[in-house]
Amino acid sequence: GDLLPADGVLIQGNDLKIDESALTGESDHVRKSADKDPMLLSGTHVMEGSGKMVVTAVGVNSQSGIIFTLLGAGGEEEEEKKEKKGG
């Protein structure tokens, strides 16, 4: 299971199956092809096959980066609320 480091669009694949459970919670592997469901997301794992993709987003602009940013922003808001109550 190679970890995908970036979001992208599959342009060529050979029996590609992806584990998206880290993002979706779905335990079944998802079959990807250039014709049907070509989106590949960072933070997911390649379970079978191979492929080539065009990178569309990295870091904080990727889907996992957006999720981590939102989670981090929520934590900062909670800390600010605690400081206001304590002060």
N, C-alpha and C positions, 0 to 999 in steps of 0.2 A: 503493500500500500504506500505508494509515493504520495506525499502531501502536495497539493496544488498551491503554489505560492502567490497566485494572482487570479483575478477574474479574467475570463476570456470567452471567445467564441471558437468552437471546434470547427476546423476547416477540413480535417482528414482524420478518420478514425478506423480502427480495426477491432471490432467486438469490445468496445469500451464500456466498462461498468464502473460506476462511481458510488462511493459510500458518502451520502450527504447527511448522515445522522448528526454530525456535529452542528449543522445549521438548521435542519428541519425536524430532527427527532425521528425521522422515518428510518427504520432499521433495514428495509429492503434496499438492495443495490439498484441504482437507476441506470438503465441502458441509455447511452448517449450516441447520437450520430449527427453528421453534418446536416442531414435532411430533416431530422425530427429531434427536437430538444437539444440544440447545440450549445447551450450556455453552460459553462463550467465555472464553478465558484471557488474562491480561495478558502482554505481551511478544510476542504473535502479531500478524500483519499481515492486514488485510482486502485481498484481491486482486481480488475482484469483488463486485458487488451492494451492498446497503445493509441496514440493520436498526436496531432499537431493542432495548436490553437493560436489565435491572434489575441494577444493580451489587450484587455480593454480598461483595466483598473488595477492599481496596486496600493498597498499601504492603507491609509485612512479612507481612500476613495473606493476600496473594494467592499463587497457586501459584509465580510467579517469585520473589516475595519470600521464600517459605519455602525455595526452592532456594538463593537467595543467602545466606540466613541460615545454612543448613546448611553451605554451602561456606566461609563466613567462620568458623564455629565450628571446622571442621576445621583451618583455617589457624592459629587461635589455639592449638589443642592441639599442633600441630607445633612452634610457637614455644616453648611451655612445656617440651616434651621436650628441645629443644636447649639451653634455659637450664639445665635440671637436669643435663644431661651436661657442660656447660661449666663449671658452678659448683662 
